[in-house]
Amino acid sequence: MIGRIARAGRGVTRHRSGVSPAFATWATLALSCALPSAAWAEALPEALAKAYQTNPQLNAERARQRATDENVPQALAGYRPQILASLSAGLQSVRNLLPDNTIQTANLKPWIIGVTVTQTLFNGFRTANSVRAAELQVQSGREALRNVGQGVLLDAVTAYTNVLANQSLVEAQRSNVAFLRETLSVTQRRLNAGDVTPTDTAQAEARLNRGLADLNAAEVALAVSQAMYAQVIGNAPSQLRPAEAVDRYLPKSREDAMTKAIQQHPAVMAASFDVDVASTNIRIAEGTLLPSATIQGSASKSRNNDPTLGTFAEDQASIVANVTAPIYDGGQAAAQTRQAKEITAQSRLVLDQVRNQARAAAVSAWVANEGAKVAVSASESEVKAATVALQGVQREAAGGQRTTVDVLNSQADLILAKARLIGAQRDRVIASYTLLSAIGHLDVKTLHLNTPDYLPEVHYHQVRDAWHGLRTPSGQ
């Protein structure tokens, strides 16, 4: 997850025309055909709330965590008595040969009913350590769930901004096609008047066909981004509002970002709990080498109608204490202990690896976010300059000082500048959310989303001390 987050928001793939298919979210200042904000219905926080509630990946992870919670009552069962009831009944045919060579036969219907209660008194602390290991697994699972939640929210941000950016690109390409159509029409009229050559007309027609191809590519990219939006957020996009960066929640320096990442990122915290689980498993394995003590009470009642027996009924009750001590088991317990120690060493190395990944992801996200700010500023200046240049070239062309191809080239520069601005603004939003995810703070509480926060501890407390019951609790 950390590696995937670190790569989010990096360079984008470009079409053969040089236009990026994934772009920013609020490029209305750069695009003359953008819709007014009053007509847009859904904002990014609303989309994030929907994804948090309905995303199948996140809901599946929540179900996995609820299953992990059940490890604790299973471990606690080692403290509780085990009660076993038994009942046997049958039909028995008996044929006895007596000393006087007479034969005695009987059809018997014996039955026995009993109950046995077994209570473990000591098992080498395995029960206590198993409970601790199960509780640590729950803690690790909660951090893993939080990490998946971060990934889903970041995917939702990416899907949302891709739709908005591609919508802006489609509008820009439509405006470009309209401009090229008008340029071709003017060039044809000038050709008929003898002011230009057929070469000018051919150049204008070629640029128009390229513009149509670019518009088709933008529409394809928009359709793809809309499908991804529906997959991540749960419904098709309709009218979306511009998105903003979340700079107010971000760290103030690169060092602060690294510190928070290695201390608060859920992947790091989950790996830390995994080390504790592995350490506890060593004590569980060592517990098999210690003595065990149990006490067992039983009561039974039996009936037998054999006329040759002195009694027809028997009632029994007993209490028996058992103490067992392992002497030699073929080396199994020793091997399990050594194995647990090696797994613990592996877990510590994994923790170091995850910390390094979190540190690298935080640095990468910080640099990408700072770079995105510069890219937006540069792209805005480029659009302004390209707009002024196009207006100047058009005036000069009207005065005969510029050719048709000069106007077409200037228009191409402007549309590419607008596309780069859209991409820069899109990357700016994603980079800010990526940095927030890299420090482990991309969650409902930090973003103040209008949705209830999923609390895994609710289900945990519902099942922890449950002694019976097959129905899953409703508090999920």
C-alpha positions in Angstrom: 0.0 0.0 0.0 2.8 2.5 0.9 4.5 1.9 -2.5 1.2 2.3 -4.4 0.5 5.6 -2.6 4.0 6.8 -3.2 3.5 6.3 -7.0 0.1 8.0 -7.1 0.1 11.5 -8.7 3.4 11.0 -10.6 3.8 11.6 -14.3 0.9 11.0 -16.6 0.7 9.2 -19.9 0.4 11.4 -23.0 -1.4 10.9 -26.3 0.5 11.2 -29.5 -0.8 14.7 -29.8 1.1 15.6 -26.5 -2.2 16.0 -24.5 -2.4 14.2 -21.2 -5.5 11.9 -20.6 -5.6 12.5 -16.8 -6.1 16.1 -15.7 -7.0 18.4 -12.8 -10.3 19.3 -11.3 -11.0 23.0 -11.4 -9.7 24.3 -14.7 -12.6 26.6 -15.3 -10.4 29.6 -15.2 -8.5 28.3 -18.2 -11.5 27.1 -20.2 -14.1 29.4 -21.6 -16.7 26.6 -22.0 -16.7 25.4 -18.4 -20.0 25.0 -16.6 -20.9 27.5 -13.9 -20.4 26.1 -10.4 -24.0 26.8 -9.4 -25.1 24.0 -11.7 -22.9 21.4 -10.1 -24.4 19.1 -7.6 -21.8 16.7 -6.0 -18.7 17.9 -4.2 -15.6 15.8 -3.5 -16.4 15.3 0.2 -19.8 13.9 -0.7 -18.2 11.5 -3.1 -15.6 10.4 -0.5 -18.4 9.8 2.0 -20.2 7.5 -0.5 -17.0 5.6 -1.2 -16.4 5.2 2.5 -19.9 3.8 3.0 -20.3 1.6 0.0 -16.9 0.6 -1.5 -16.8 -3.2 -1.7 -13.1 -3.5 -1.0 -13.5 -1.5 2.2 -16.6 -3.4 3.3 -14.8 -6.7 2.6 -11.9 -5.5 4.8 -14.4 -4.6 7.6 -15.8 -8.1 7.4 -12.3 -9.6 7.6 -11.7 -7.5 10.7 -14.9 -8.7 12.3 -13.8 -12.3 11.7 -10.4 -11.5 13.3 -12.3 -10.2 16.4 -13.6 -13.7 16.9 -10.1 -15.0 17.6 -10.3 -13.4 21.1 -13.4 -15.3 22.4 -11.9 -18.4 20.9 -8.8 -17.9 23.0 -10.8 -17.0 26.1 -12.6 -20.3 25.8 -9.5 -21.9 27.3 -10.4 -20.3 30.6 -13.9 -21.7 30.6 -15.2 -25.2 31.5 -15.9 -27.7 28.7 -19.2 -29.6 29.3 -20.0 -32.7 27.4 -23.2 -34.7 27.6 -23.5 -38.3 26.4 -26.4 -40.7 25.8 -26.2 -44.2 24.5 -29.0 -46.7 24.1 -29.5 -49.8 22.1 -30.9 -53.3 21.6 -28.9 -56.3 22.7 -29.6 -60.0 22.2 -28.0 -62.3 24.8 -27.7 -66.2 24.6 -26.1 -67.8 27.7 -25.0 -71.4 28.0 -25.4 -72.5 31.6 -23.3 -75.2 33.4 -26.2 -77.7 33.2 -26.2 -77.3 29.4 -29.3 -75.3 29.4 -29.6 -72.2 27.2 -30.8 -68.9 28.5 -31.7 -66.1 26.0 -32.9 -62.5 26.6 -33.4 -59.3 24.6 -31.9 -56.4 26.5 -32.4 -52.6 26.1 -29.5 -51.0 28.0 -29.0 -47.3 28.1 -26.5 -44.9 29.7 -26.7 -41.1 30.2 -24.0 -39.0 31.6 -22.4 -35.5 31.7 -18.7 -34.6 32.0 -17.3 -31.2 33.0 -13.6 -30.5 32.4 -11.8 -27.4 33.7 -8.2 -26.6 32.8 -6.3 -25.4 35.8 -2.9 -24.8 34.2 -1.6 -25.3 30.7 1.8 -23.6 30.7 0.2 -20.1 30.4 -0.8 -21.0 26.8 -4.3 -19.7 27.3 -3.2 -16.3 28.7 -0.7 -15.9 25.9 -3.2 -17.0 23.3 -5.6 -14.3 24.5 -2.8 -11.7 24.3 -1.8 -12.8 20.8 -5.5 -12.7 19.6 -5.9 -9.1 21.0 -2.7 -8.0 19.3 -4.0 -9.5 16.0 -7.1 -7.4 16.5 -5.0 -4.3 16.9 -3.0 -5.1 13.8 -6.1 -5.8 11.8 -7.6 -2.5 12.8 -4.5 -0.7 11.4 -4.7 -2.8 8.2 -8.3 -1.7 7.9 -7.4 1.9 8.4 -4.7 1.5 5.7 -7.2 0.1 3.2 -9.6 2.9 4.1 -6.8 5.4 3.2 -6.3 3.6 -0.1 -10.0 3.7 -1.0 -10.3 7.4 -0.2 -7.2 8.2 -2.3 -8.7 6.1 -5.2 -11.9 8.0 -4.8 -10.0 11.3 -5.0 -8.2 10.1 -8.1 -11.4 8.9 -9.8 -13.2 12.2 -9.0 -10.5 14.5 -10.2 -9.9 12.4 -13.4 -13.6 12.8 -14.3 -13.5 16.5 -13.7 -10.2 16.9 -15.6 -11.3 14.9 -18.5 -14.6 16.9 -18.7 -12.5 20.0 -18.8 -10.3 18.6 -21.5 -13.3 17.6 -23.6 -14.7 21.1 -23.4 -11.2 22.5 -24.3 -11.0 20.2 -27.3 -14.5 21.1 -28.4 -13.6 24.8 -28.2 -10.4 24.0 -30.2 -12.4 22.2 -32.9 -14.8 25.1 -33.2 -11.9 27.5 -33.6 -10.3 25.2 -36.2 -13.6 25.0 -38.1 -13.9 28.7 -38.2 -10.3 29.1 -39.3 -10.8 26.6 -42.1 -14.0 28.5 -43.2 -12.1 31.8 -43.2 -9.2 30.3 -45.1 -11.5 28.9 -47.7 -13.2 32.3 -48.2 -9.8 33.9 -48.5 -8.7 31.2 -51.0 -11.8 32.0 -53.1 -10.8 35.7 -52.9 -7.2 34.9 -54.0 -5.6 36.0 -50.7 -4.1 32.6 -49.8 -2.9 29.5 -51.5 -4.4 26.0 -51.4 -1.6 25.1 -49.1 -3.1 27.3 -46.4 -6.4 25.5 -46.8 -4.8 22.1 -46.6 -3.0 23.1 -43.4 -6.2 24.3 -41.8 -8.0 21.1 -42.8 -5.2 18.9 -41.4 -5.2 20.8 -38.1 -9.0 20.4 -37.9 -8.7 16.6 -38.4 -6.0 16.4 -35.7 -8.3 18.4 -33.4 -11.2 16.0 -34.1 -8.9 13.1 -33.2 -7.8 14.8 -30.0 -11.4 15.4 -29.1 -12.2 11.7 -29.7 -9.3 10.7 -27.5 -10.5 13.1 -24.8 -14.0 11.7 -24.9 -12.7 8.1 -24.7 -10.6 9.1 -21.6 -13.7 10.7 -20.1 -15.7 7.5 -20.6 -13.0 5.4 -19.0 -12.7 7.8 -16.0 -16.5 7.8 -15.5 -16.4 4.0 -15.4 -13.7 4.0 -12.8 -15.6 6.6 -10.8 -18.6 4.3 -10.7 -16.4 1.4 -9.6 -14.8 3.2 -6.7 -17.5 5.5 -5.5 -20.5 3.4 -6.3 -22.6 5.5 -8.6 -22.1 7.2 -12.0 -20.8 10.8 -11.9 -23.3 13.5 -12.8 -22.5 17.1 -12.2 -19.3 17.5 -10.1 -18.0 20.5 -8.3 -14.4 21.7 -8.4 -12.0 20.0 -5.9 -9.5 21.7 -3.7 -6.2 20.7 -2.2 -6.0 19.9 1.5 -3.0 22.0 2.5 -4.5 22.9 5.9 -4.1 19.3 7.1 -0.5 18.8 5.7 2.8 18.9 7.7 4.8 22.1 7.5 8.1 20.5 6.6 9.6 17.4 5.0 11.1 16.3 8.3 7.7 16.6 10.0 6.2 14.5 7.2 8.8 11.8 7.7 8.4 11.8 11.5 4.6 11.4 11.2 4.9 8.7 8.6 7.1 6.4 10.6 5.1 7.0 13.8 1.5 7.2 12.6 1.1 5.5 9.3 -1.2 2.5 9.7 1.1 0.1 7.8 3.9 0.9 10.3 1.6 0.4 13.3 0.2 -2.8 11.9 3.8 -4.2 11.4 4.6 -3.2 15.0 1.7 -5.2 16.3 2.7 -8.1 14.2 6.1 -8.1 16.0 4.3 -8.3 19.3 2.1 -11.2 18.0 5.2 -13.1 16.9 6.9 -12.5 20.3 3.8 -13.8 22.1 3.7 -16.9 19.9 7.2 -17.8 21.2 5.7 -18.0 24.7 2.8 -20.1 23.5 5.2 -22.6 21.9 7.3 -22.7 25.1 4.2 -23.4 27.1 3.9 -26.9 25.5 7.0 -27.9 27.4 5.4 -27.1 30.8 3.1 -29.3 32.9 -0.7 -29.2 32.5 -3.3 -29.7 35.2 -7.0 -30.3 34.7 -9.9 -31.3 36.9 -12.8 -33.4 35.5 -16.1 -34.1 37.1 -18.6 -36.7 35.7 -21.9 -38.2 36.5 -23.7 -41.0 34.8 -26.8 -43.2 35.1 -27.2 -46.6 33.4 -29.9 -49.2 33.2 -29.7 -52.9 32.2 -32.5 -55.5 32.3 -30.3 -58.6 32.2 -31.9 -61.0 34.7 -28.5 -62.7 35.3 -26.9 -59.6 36.8 -27.1 -58.7 40.4 -28.1 -55.1 39.6 -30.4 -53.5 37.1 -29.2 -49.9 37.5 -26.0 -48.1 38.3 -25.4 -44.4 39.2 -21.9 -43.0 39.2 -20.3 -39.6 40.1 -16.6 -38.8 40.2 -14.1 -35.9 40.4 -10.6 -36.6 39.0 -7.6 -34.3 38.9 -5.0 -34.9 36.2 -1.5 -33.6 36.0 0.6 -34.3 33.0 4.2 -33.3 32.2 5.8 -33.7 28.8 9.1 -35.7 28.9 9.9 -36.2 25.2 7.7 -35.5 22.2 10.2 -36.3 19.4 11.4 -32.7 19.3 8.2 -31.2 18.0 7.8 -28.5 20.7 11.5 -27.5 20.4 11.1 -27.1 16.7 8.0 -25.0 17.1 9.8 -22.8 19.5 12.7 -22.2 17.2 10.3 -21.6 14.4 8.5 -18.9 16.4 11.7 -17.2 17.2 12.7 -17.0 13.5 9.3 -15.7 12.6 9.7 -13.0 15.3 13.1 -12.0 13.8 11.4 -11.9 10.4 8.7 -9.6 11.7 11.2 -7.2 13.1 12.9 -7.0 9.7 9.6 -6.4 8.0 8.9 -3.6 10.5 12.2 -2.0 9.5 11.3 -2.4 5.9 7.9 -0.9 6.3 9.3 2.1 8.2 11.8 2.7 5.4 9.0 2.5 2.8 6.9 4.9 4.9 9.8 7.4 5.1 10.4 7.2 1.4 6.8 7.5 0.6 6.5 10.6 2.8 9.5 12.3 1.1 8.2 11.4 -2.3 4.7 12.7 -1.5 6.2 15.9 0.0 8.4 16.6 -3.1 5.5 15.8 -5.5 3.2 18.2 -3.6 5.7 21.0 -3.7 6.5 20.3 -7.3 2.8 20.4 -8.2 2.5 23.9 -6.7 5.2 25.1 -9.0 3.7 23.3 -12.0 0.3 25.0 -11.5 1.9 28.5 -11.2 4.0 27.9 -14.3 1.1 26.5 -16.3 -1.2 29.4 -15.4 1.5 31.8 -16.7 1.9 29.7 -19.8 -1.8 29.9 -20.6 -1.9 33.7 -20.1 1.1 34.2 -22.4 -0.2 31.7 -25.0 -3.6 33.6 -25.0 -1.9 36.9 -25.6 0.3 35.4 -28.3 -2.7 34.0 -30.1 -4.5 37.3 -30.1 -1.4 39.0 -31.4 -0.9 36.5 -34.2 -4.5 36.8 -35.2 -4.2 40.6 -35.5 -1.0 40.3 -37.4 -2.5 37.7 -39.7 -5.4 40.1 -40.4 -2.9 42.7 -41.5 -1.1 40.3 -43.7 2.0 40.0 -41.5 1.3 36.3 -40.5 0.3 33.2 -42.3 -2.5 30.8 -41.6 0.0 28.2 -40.3 1.2 30.8 -37.7 -2.3 31.2 -36.4 -2.7 27.4 -36.3 0.5 26.9 -34.5 -0.3 29.6 -32.0 -3.7 27.9 -31.3 -2.0 24.6 -30.9 0.3 26.1 -28.3 -2.6 27.5 -26.4 -4.6 24.3 -26.3 -1.5 22.4 -25.2 -0.9 25.0 -22.5 -4.5 24.7 -21.3 -4.2 20.9 -21.2 -1.0 21.2 -19.2 -2.7 23.5 -16.8 -5.6 21.1 -16.3 -3.1 18.3 -15.7 -1.1 20.4 -13.2 -4.2 21.3 -11.3 -5.4 17.8 -11.2 -2.0 16.5 -10.0 -2.0 19.3 -7.4 -5.1 18.0 -5.7 -4.0 14.3 -5.9 -0.6 15.2 -4.6 -2.0 16.9 -1.5 -4.2 13.9 -0.7 -1.3 11.5 -1.4 0.8 13.4 1.2 -2.0 13.3 3.7 -2.2 9.5 3.1 1.6 9.1 3.4 1.5 10.5 7.0 -1.5 8.3 7.9 -4.1 11.0 8.2 -6.3 10.4 5.2 -9.5 9.4 7.1 -13.0 10.5 7.9 -12.1 12.5 11.1 -9.3 14.5 9.5 -11.4 15.4 6.4 -14.6 16.0 8.5 -16.7 14.0 6.1 -20.4 14.0 6.6 -20.6 10.2 7.4 -20.4 8.1 10.5 -16.9 6.8 11.2 -16.7 3.0 11.2 -15.7 1.9 14.7 -14.3 -1.6 14.7 -14.2 -1.7 18.5 -18.0 -1.8 18.6 -18.1 -5.3 17.2 -15.1 -6.3 19.2 -16.8 -5.6 22.5 -20.0 -7.3 21.4 -18.3 -10.6 20.8 -15.3 -10.6 23.2 -17.2 -12.0 26.2 -19.9 -13.9 24.4 -20.2 -17.3 25.9 -22.7 -18.6 23.3 -24.8 -17.5 20.3 -24.6 -18.2 16.6 -26.0 -15.0 15.2 -23.6 -12.2 14.3 -24.2 -9.0 16.2 -25.8 -6.1 14.5 -23.2 -3.5 15.6 -21.0 -3.5 12.5 
